Amino acid sequence: VKPGIDGLLDCARKVYQETTDDIQQYYEMFKAEFEYPTMKLLYNAKRGYYFSIPVKGNEAPPRYAIQTMKKRGSWVFSTDVR
């Protein structure tokens, strides 16, 4: 449906865009603050948005990580945003 046809749909589009922009900004801030240049922001329908960073040797997951799993040589995890 084209913009301007349904006001409620336009509002939902705007909220969705703002939310995805906020998630992207959080990812960029997080990546810079904790110095993880190889960190990736991923999404799937079951898990939602989550981060992935390569595992270096026997390295533990980041202390701020929740819902942590080791998958294919990377830590995948979420964080608790407040």
WORAVEN-V128795 format. One record per backbone hydrogen bond with DSSP energy under -1.0 kcal/mol. NH is the residue of the N-H (numbers start at 0). CO is the residue of the C=O. If there is no record, write none. Layout:
NH	CO
NH	CO
This chain:
4	1
9	5
10	6
11	7
12	8
13	9
14	10
15	11
16	12
17	13
18	14
19	15
20	16
21	17
22	18
23	19
24	20
25	21
26	22
27	23
28	24
29	25
30	26
31	27
32	28
33	29
35	30
38	35
39	51
41	49
43	47
47	43
49	41
50	76
51	39
52	74
54	72
64	61
65	77
68	75
70	73
74	52
75	68
76	50
77	65
